[in-house]
Amino acid sequence: MRLDPGDVCPRTGAYRLIDRDGRLVNTIYVGEGELMPPTQYSGCHYEWES
């Protein structure tokens, strides 16, 4: 599941921050219903870490 900064988090859990080259930048914890936080780099997105 791919999420962009500002999207509503669909479920509580850990999300990986992935850069435009597909590399892992960081892992964050977000609660259901919260907005995904902004990133320091353009072109990044979040992926749910199962």
N, C-alpha and C positions, 0 to 999 in steps of 0.2 A: 504494500500500500504506500503510495507516494503522496506526501503532503508538502505544501509550500508554506513559507512563513505567512502568518495571518490566517491560515485555515483553522477551522475548529477541530480540535482533537476528538476523534471518535471513540477512543477508549483509553483508560489509564494505563500507563506503562512507559517503558524505555524506548526512545526513538533515536536512531542513528542520524547524524548530520552528514550528508554526502555532498562532496563538491562536484563541480561540473565534469570532472574527469573520472568520477565514480569512486573516488577515494574517501575513506572514513576520516572525518575531521574531528568529531566529538560524539558523545552520547549524552542525551538529556532525559530527564523524567518529567512527563507532563500528565496532568489529570484530565479525565474526560470532561469535555465542554470548554476547556481552556483554549486560548488561541496559541498556535505554534509561534514561538518567539522569532524575532528578526535574526538574521544571520550577519556575520561580519563580512561575508564575501557574496558577490552576486553569482547567480547561477546555482546556488545550493538548494537542496531539498531535504526533507526528512523521510525516513523509512522506519516502519514499526519493527522493533526488535522482538521477535517471538520468544 
